[in-house]
Amino acid sequence: MLSRIYPDQTAAEVELRLNSLLDKYRGKIPVPIITRLTERDAMLITYGDQVRSPGTPHLQTLTKFCKMHLANSISSIHILPFYPWSSDDGFSVKDYGTVDPALGDWSDIDHLGRFFRLMFDAVINHASVQGDWFQAFLQNDPNFLDFFITVEGEPDLTQVIRPRTLPLLTEFQSSTGKRKVWTTFSADQADLNYANPEVLLRILDVLLTYAQHGAQFIRLDAIAYLWKEIGTSCLHQPQTHAIIQLFRKVLDDVAPHVYIITETNVPHVDNISYFGNGENEAQLVYNFALPPLVLHTLRTGDATALSNWAAGLALPSEKTTFFNFLASHDGIGLNPIRGILSNNEIDQLVQDTLQHGGLISYKNNPDGTQSPYEMNINYFDALSDPGGYEPLPFQIDRFMAAQAIMLMLRGLPGIYFHSLFGSRGWKDGVRQTGQNRSINREKLELTNLEADLTNPRSIRSQVFRRYCDLLSRRASSQAFDPYGNQEILDMGPAVFALRRSSSDGRYRTLCLQNVTAIEQEAGEFILAPYQTLWINSM
């Protein structure tokens, strides 16, 4: 495997050092009693400082809140990057091995892990230019001399695919002169050079440290961009897949309970390639086509595209499944549905987003043009115009219909904090930061959030109660086994219908979702507007 990344002689040397690294961790990472995912599993996606209380480290506040309100509904928590950082709300990491002091320390992470399974971010495509690694690189420290990708001269980089409109290269002054550094995502995020084996070994050490601190899921952020080679798209390169396969092999050896989950906001066929052969790469991949498809379905009242796409979903082995989600800390990606929806349908989503007060982020194309990359809008607002006149209960019904579709599909559901509580868009955040994605990243005061939850008339209270009910119903049926079977049924465009069953076929649930604002007939059933109906059978 290493020979697919490095020349044979180098690979042999790297393998010796890798074995030494594994000996450092082997037998020192305890395996939990329960490791398999079941219908009882659901993951919360949250920042470490998502809920705040004056005078209390943020992770302690988050733990207190989750224990009190979510213990019966949520099994796992994805804590978005909690390391010291310099930009991008945590995704420009200065130090992979410590916890941001504003959040707490490793003891706070360990404490949260006593009550919930944890997912850590591995933000390993790039590192902060303000971090020690990059600063040592600028000082020509021999240990970090080739840690980042530099470019000399003026090579043709037009084939490079990236989700940004900023310059690809950023010039820095080093102790020996100016150096042009590859910065895929921003000038503050320098891309790591995996052609240097030292980088790979250092990152493997980081991943195993995460497992030692209780990570049961490791999310490989922006992993599709990992390997760069001039003259190619620098996306989905064979070496990238080989590195993920190495990660999987290492974890299977030292921490076999740890799941790899890949985050690749790309067209669906490329996204699912990160399953590998079903045994050798990620156990879970983000189901990126789902958020815009569900949005399209409920905006048009037509489930045809969603049903056709879902009917083609397949898993390469019983060891893999999808990570289903509708909202996250980022926007709603459009690349995953190119080829699934027409250009006109995608343009309509963009126009609806703008009409609902959202924003659009763009990317550069190899031909020099730009195209919409993601819609920056809170999912509730994407479904219901904040400036419209629909009754709030009707808007909540539509929102919960979207969540029900996500929960009924095969896979592990991931629920963004703001979706669980029906938050609306945070336009002040965009004005404060100048970043489109801030519209869905508001941090909440604990006292205000709990006051909303105790008020039965508040939108947060109503959404949360209904969400907990859906999660309880899902957890009560083994038909929602994340690895189980899924059959899409044809009940017309107004109803999204499927039959779920457990892996052994013993438990089955018929799932019907009215995707329209009017009453619909579905076989022997009459569904009210946006009604969800789950019928269990043996």
N, C-alpha and C positions, 0 to 999 in steps of 0.2 A: 504493500500500500504506500509506504513512504517513497518507494522508487517511482511512483506515479507523480510525486510532488517534486522530488529532487533527483539529481543524477545518482546512479547506484553507489558510488563510493561515498558520497555525502549521506545517502540514506542509511548506509551501514553505521556510520558514525552517529547519526541522529538516533538510530534505534538503540544504541548502547545507552545514550543519555536518557532516552525515553524510559527504558526499563528501570533505570536508577530513580527516575521521577516517580514511577508507579510504585516502587518499593517504599517510597516515602509515605504513600497514602494507603497502600494495600492493608486491609484489616483494621483500619482506623476510622472508617466511615460506616456507622451503624446502619443496618437495613431496617426500615419500619416493618411492623407486623403486617400491615395492609399496604400492598403496592399496586394492585390492579385497579383500574378505574371502573366505577359502577354507575348505575342510574342515580345514585345519591350524590354524585360529584358535580359541583358547579363552582366556577372560579370567578372571584371578584378581581377586577382590574382597577388598581388605585395607586395614586402617589402616596409616598410615605407621610407626607404632610397634608393629605386630603382633608382631614378634619383637625382643627387646631384648638388648643386651649391654653390661655396665657400661663406662662411659667412652667409648662409641662413639655418634655421632649415629644416631638410630633409622633414618633412611632409608639410611644406609650399611650398617647391619646387614641391613635388608630386602633391599637390592640384593645383598649377598654371599650371603644365603641363597637368593634366587631364582635367581641365576646358577648356584649349585652344585647345586640340587635340582630346579629347574623349567624350565630352559632347553629341555629336549627335549619338554616337555609343554604349556607355557603360552606363548602368543605375546604376550599383552597383560595389562596390570595396571591395574585401577581402584584408584587410591589415594584412599581416602575423604578428606574435606576435610583438607588439610594446612596450612591457613592459621591464623594466630593466632585463638583462639576463646575463648568465655567459658562455654559450656554445650553440652549435647546432643552430647557427644563430637565436637565439630568443626562441627556444623551451625548454630552461632550465630557467624557469622564477624565478627571485629573488623576485619580488614584483608584485602581480596581480593587485594592485590598482592604479599604477602610470604609466606614460608614460616615456619611456627612454629619458632622457634629451637631448641626441644626436639627437633625432628625433623631439622633441618639447614638448608640454604639452597637457592637455586635451582640451584646447581651440582650438588647431590645429585640433584635432580629430573632435570636434564639428563643426568647420568651414567646413571641408571636407564633413561632413554629411549633410550640407545644400544643396549640389549639387548632391550627390550620396547616394544611400542606402548603408549601411555599414555592413560588416561581421567582427566580432571579433573572435579571437581564444580563446577557453577555453582549455588551456593546463593543464588539471586537473588530469591526471593520475599520474603525478609526479611534483616535484618542485626542484629548484636548491638547491644543498647542500650549496651554498654560500649565500642563502637567509636567511632572519630573522627567518622564521619558522623552518628551519632545524638547524640553529645555536642555537635557543632556545631549541630545542629538544636535542641537544648534551649537553646543560647545565642543562638538566633535569628540565627545567621550567615546573611546574605542568600543565600549560595551553597547553603545546605542547608535553607532555610526550609520548602519544600514537598516534602522528600525522603521523608517518611513520611506515612502516612494518619492523619489525625485526624478525630474526630467531635465535633460540637457538639450540644448538646441531648440529647434522648432519642428518637432515631429508632427505628423498628421494625426490628430486626435478626433477627427470628425465622426469616426465610427462609434465612439464611446457613447453608451446609453446611460443616462442618469436622470433622477427625478428632480432636477433643479434648473434654474435659469442663471445662477451665479457662475462666475468663472470656475473652470475645472482646476486650474493651477493657481497657487498663491505663492508669492515671492516672500522669502524670509531672509533676514540677515544673519548669517552664522559667523562663527569666529574666524572662518577662513574665506568669507565672501558670501555673495547672494546665492540662494538655492531656491529653485522652483519646486514646490511640494504639491503632490496630488491631494486635492481636497474635494472629494465627491459631494459632500453635503453642505459644508460651509467653510469659510476661511479659518474658523476656530476648531475645525475637526480634521486633523491630518490622517490620511489613510496609512494603516500599518502595512509593512512590507513582508508578506508571508513567503516571498522567495528567499528570505533570510530565515534559516531554521531556528535561530535564536528567538525570533518572534513567536513561532509556533510553539516552542517549548515553554516560553514564558506564559502564553495564553493558556496552554494546557494546565499549567500550575494554577492559574487563576480559576479555571473551571472546577478543578478538584478542590480548591479551597472553598468554593461556593457549596459544593456537595458536602464538605465537612461541616459547613455552617448550616446545614439543614435544607438546602435547595433540593426539592424533589422534581422540579421542572427547571430546565435551563433554556431560556428563550434566546435564540441566535438572531440578534437584531441586524436587519439589512444585510443578511448573510450572502445574498446573491451577488453582491458587488465585491466580494472578498479578494479575488485574484485578478490582478491587472496585467494585461499584456498588450502593448501598443500594436495596433493593426487589427485588433478585435473589438467587439462591443464591450469587453471587460464585464460582461454579465453572464452568469450561469456557466462559467468556465469549468472544464473537466477537473482542474485542480481544486476548485471550490468544493465540488462534490466529493473528491478524494479526501479533503480535509475534514468535511463533516463525517465521512465514513470512519476516519481515524478517531474523531471525537467519540463516535458511537462505540467503537471497539474499546477505547480506553475506559469509557464509563461502564460498559458491560463487564469489564474485567474488575474494576475497582469499586464502582458504585452502581450495580445493575438495576437498582430501583429508580434511578434518575432518568426522566424522560427528556429527550431533546425535542424542542418545538421550533420550527423555522418560521421566520417572519419575512416573507417575500411578496411584496405588493406588486405583483406582475400578472400577466395573463394566466388564466386558470391552468392551462396545460403545462406551462413552465412552473407554476406554483407547486403542483402535485408531483413534479419530478423529484422534489426533495424528500419524498418517501423512499427514494432509491428502489430497491427490489422488494421492499417491505420488511427487510431484515437488517439492512446495513446503513440506513441513514435516519431521518427523523421518525419518531413514533407518532408525532402530531405535526400537522401543518395548519397555519391560519387559513380559514376558508374565505379568502378575500373577495370572491365574487358575491358572497351572500349579502353583505350590507347594501350595495347598490341595487341588487336584484329585488330584495324585499321592498326597498323604497320604491322602485319602479312599479312593483306589483300593487302596492297600496295606493300609490298616486294615480294609477290608471284603472284600478279595479279589475285587473286582468292578470291571472296567475299563469298564463300560458308559458311565458319565457322561463319563469321560476320552475314550473313543473317539468318542462323539457330538460332544463339544465340538471335539476335534481335527479331526474330519471337516469342520467348518465354518470352520476357520481359512483365511483367504485374505489375500493381500497385494495392495495396489493397484497395484504396479508391480514390475518386476525390480530396481529400485533400493532396495527396502525389504526388511527382514526383522525377525524377532523377536529380542529379547534374552531367551533362556530361562535361568531360574534356579530354584532350589528354596529356597535360604537366602540371607540377607543380614545386614547389621548390624541390620536392623529385625526385626520379628516376621513371622509368616505372616498376610497380610491376608485378611480375610473378605469385604469388600465386593465384590471381583472375582468371587466365585462366587455372589452372590445372583442368583437367576434361573437358575442352572445347576444347583445343588444345592437340595434342598428345605430349608425351615427346620428340619425334624427332623434332616436329615443334617448341617446346619451346627451345630446344637445338640450333636450327637453328637461332632463334632470338638472342640468347646469342652470337653465333659465329659471326653473322652479326654486332652486337654491338661492339664487340672487333675489328673486321675488320675496322669499321668506326671510330676507335679511342676512343670508349667509355670504360667504366669500369663496373665491375660486383660486387655487394655486396652480401654477403652470410648470411645464418642464420643457427643456430644449430637445428638439428632434435632430437626428443626424443630418437632415437636409437643411438645417438652419431655421426651420419654423418652430413655433411653440404650440403646444396643445394643452388642454385642461388635464391636470394630473389628479387632483383630489378636490372634493367639495368640503369646505370648512364650515361646518354648521352642527349644532346640537341635533341629535337624531329626533328628538321630540319636535323641534322646530322644522326639521326637514319634512316631517309628515304633516304638520299642521301649521299654517301660516300664523305667526304670532300677531300679525296685524289684521287677521280675519275676524269673522263674527260667529264662528261655530261655537256651540255650547262646550264648556270645558269637559263635561262627562263624555261627550262624543269624541273629543280629541283624545281623551285617555283610552277610550275603547279602541281607537285606531292604533294608538301606540302599543297597547297591550297585545293587539293582534300581531303586530310585528314581532314582539318578544316571544309570543307563543310559537310562531313559525320557527324561530331560531331554536327554541327549546325542544321542539318535536323532532328535529332532524338528528340523524345519527352523528354522534360525536360528543365532545366535552364542551358544554356551553361556557363562554366567557362573557361576563357582564360588567360593563364599565360602571364605575361608581355613580356617575350622574344619571345613567339609565335606570339604575335600581331605584332611584328616588325622584325620577321625573323632572330633573333640572331643565331649565331653559338656557338659551345662549347667553354668553357673558361678553357683550360688546365692549364694556369698559376695559376688559382685559386686553382686547385687541388694541384699543387706544393707548393703553399703558405700555404695552410691550412692542407694538408695531408688528406683531407676528399673527398671521391668520389663525394658526392653530390654537391660540389662546382663547378663542371663542368657546372652546369646550374644555377648558382646563381650570375653571374657577376653584379656589380652595375655600372651604366652608368653616365657619366658627361652630364648634361643637354645641354651644348653647342654642344657637339659632336653628341648627339642624334638628336637635332634639325637640325644640319647641314646635317645629313644623310637624314632626312625627307624632306628637301628642295632640295635634289639632286635626280631627277627622275630616275637616273641610279643605285642608290644604292639599295641593296637588301632590306634594311629596308623600304625604300620609296615604293618600288614595292609591298612588302607583305602587308604593312599597307593600301595602297590604295585598294588593292583587298579584304582585310579583311573587311574594312569599307563598301565596296560595298555589300559583302555577308550579313553583319549585317543589312544593310539598306533594302535589299530585304527580309530578314527574318522578320524584323519588320513591313513590309508593308502588310503581309498576316496573318490574324487571324487563318489560318490553322496551324500555328506554335505555337498555344496555348500550353504552357508547360504541361497543364493537358489534352490536346486534344487526339484524337485517332491516332493510328499508325498501318498501315497494310504493312507488308513486301511482296513484289512482286517478283516472280521468272522470271528473265530475263536472266538467265544463270550466270555462275560464274564470267564473266568479268564485270558485271554491278551490283552495289548495288542499288536496287530500292525499294522505299517505297512510300506509299500515306499517307500524313498527312491530318488531318481534325480537325476543331475546335470542342470543346466539344459538341456543338449543331448540328454538322454535316453540317452547312450552307456553310462553306468555306473549300475548298480542294486544295491541292497542290500535284502534282506528282513530285517526286524527283528522278532523275536518275544520277548516278555517275559512269563514266568509271573508273575502278580501274587499268587499264593497260596502257602500253606505246604505244599501237596501236589503230587504229580506230575500233570502235565496233558498231554493230547494236543493237538497243533496241526498238523492235516493229517497229513503223513507223519512229523512229528517228535514225540518224547516229551521234554518239558521237566521237568527236576528242579525242586523247590521254588525259586522265585525265580530260576530260570536265565534268563540273557540269551543269545540266539542271533542273530548277525548273519551272513548268508550273502550273499556278493558274487557278482554275475554281470555279464556284459557284455550 
